[in-house]
Amino acid sequence: LQTSGMAAYDLYSIHMVDASTGFIVGTAGAILKTTDGGSNWTSQTSGVIQTLYSIDMLDSNTGFIVGHDGASQGNPILKTTDGGNNWIELDSGIESTLNDIYFLNSDVGWAVGTNGIIISTYDGGNSWVNEYSGVLQDLKSIQIFDPNNGKLLGEDSQGSLLLNRNVRGGSGNFFNFLLNELFQ
């Protein structure tokens, strides 16, 4: 059992880059970093007060965070290129809560959120495109394996929802996420 030193905060996501370096995000814009495998955690300044739900680090320097209530209360996407010393806000173009973010490489990434929201970027987060999910359920998690394969997990009052990623018409810039399974 390790302590974060952030007992007053709910912590939602952890990403370990390697056995030593890792990051945690949570309520009130909380970001924590460890460089000693979690024995000690240092608070980082996010610049936002919203809840941060997910972090995806590409390496020990570059990473992305998403969170609650888009442009209406502060941007929900943050990016670092210096190991979290500085987090910059990216304009997602939406006001929905984003629950998860996943980057395939430093340029190509996706974020998912409430009401079936899927957004994608092909330029490292500088611009984002709304994608069509085909569902209105809240999307909670995304994992992309390669440009043509991935999974999404969502939920509504009826239970959980699993979606497969399918490229429509061979276009690398337009994704259609089709319902694969609905289970309780």
N, C-alpha and C positions, 0 to 999 in steps of 0.2 A: 504494500500500500504506500503510495506516494501522495504528498500533499502539494497542491498548486499554490497555496497562499491566497486563493481567491474564493474563500468560503461563502462570501456574500453573493456570488455570481453563479448562475446556472451555466454549465459548460456543455456545448453541443457537438463539437467535432474536433478530432485530433488527426494530425497527419505527421507521421514520423518519416523524415527524409532518409535517415539511416539510423543506426543504433544509438547515436548520440544526439542528433539534431531533430527537433520536432516542434510543432506549433499546435496550440489549442485556441478555439474561439468560443464566445458565449455572449451572455446578456450585457447590456450597457456598453457595447463596442469593445468588449474584453478580448485581447489577444495576448497569449502567453507564448514564450519561447524557451526551450531548453537546449543546451549544448552539451549536457552531461548525462544523457539518457533518462532525464526526468528527476534526478536528485534535486535539482534547483530549477525554478521557473522564474523568468523575468517578464514583467509586464511591458507590452509595447503600446505605443500610442496609435490608435486607429483613426482618430479624427472624427468619429461618429459616436452617437449614443444609442443607436438601434441594436437590436439583438442580431448577432452574427451566427448563422446556422451551419455554414460549411466552409472548409478550407481545402484547397488543392495546391500543393507545392510541387513544382516540376523538378526542383533541385533545392539546395540550401539557400539560394538567392531569390529565385522567381516563384511567385505564387499568387493565388487569387482567392478572394473571400466573397461570399454572398450572404444576404440577410434580409431583414424585415422592412417592408414599406418603402420601396423605391423612392422616386424623386419627390414624393409628397413630404417625406420626413428626412431626407438625406439619402444619398445614393447607396444602393444595396450591393454594389460591386466595388471591391478594393483590390489593388494590385501592388505588389512590391517587386523590385528588381535588385534590392540590396539586403536581402535576408531579414526584412521586416523593420529595418531602421526607419524607413519611410514607407507609408501606405498612401497611394494616391487613389482618388475617387474616379471611377469610370462611368460614363453616361450610358446606361442600359436602354434608355428610351421607354421604359415601362415604369409603372407605379405598383406593380404586384410584388408580393413577398416572394423571394427566391430561396428555395430550400437546399439546393445542392448545385455544385459546380464541378465540372470535369474538363481538363484540358488534355488533348491527345498529344500536343506538342506546344511550343511557345507561341504559335500563331492560332491554332485551331482549338476552339473550346465551345462548350455548351453549358447553359444553366437552366434549371427547371424550377417551377413554382406553382403557386395557387392557380386554380381554374384552368389547368392544362397548359400553362405557359411554358414554352420552350423558346429560348433565344440562343443564337449562335454567333460566333465571331470567327473571322478568318484573318484577322490582323492584330492578334495579341490583345484584344479587348478594346481597341480604339473605337470600333463601331460594332453594333449588335443588330441582328436581324431577327424579327419575330418569325418563328416557325409554326407550322400547323401540327398539332398533336392528334387531333381527331377526337379528343375527350375533354370533358370539363372538370374531371376529378383533379384534386390537388396532387401534383407530382412531387415526390419526396426525395428520390435518388436517381442518379444517372451514372452509368458506366459505359464507356465507349471502348471497344477493343481495337478497332481499326476504322478507316473511313466508311466502311460498309456494314459494320456489325456493332450492336450495342444493346443495352437493356435500360428500361426505365421502370421505376416502381412508384406507384401512387396509391391513394386511398380516398374513399368516400364513406358515406354512412353504411354502405352495403358490404364493405370489406376492403381487401387489398386488390390492386390492379397491377398486372405485369404487362409491359409493352415491349415489343421488339422494334428495332430500328430498321427501316426499309428505305432504300434510296429509290425515289420515284423517277422514272424515265432516265436513269443513269446520270442525272445531274448531281454534282457534288455540292451544290449550294441550296438545294431544296429537299428537305427531309419530311417524310410522312411517317409518323409513328403510329402503327396499327395495333389495335387491341389483339393480344395474343391469348391471354387467359384471365379469367376473373375467378378468384377463389376467396373463400371466407377464412 
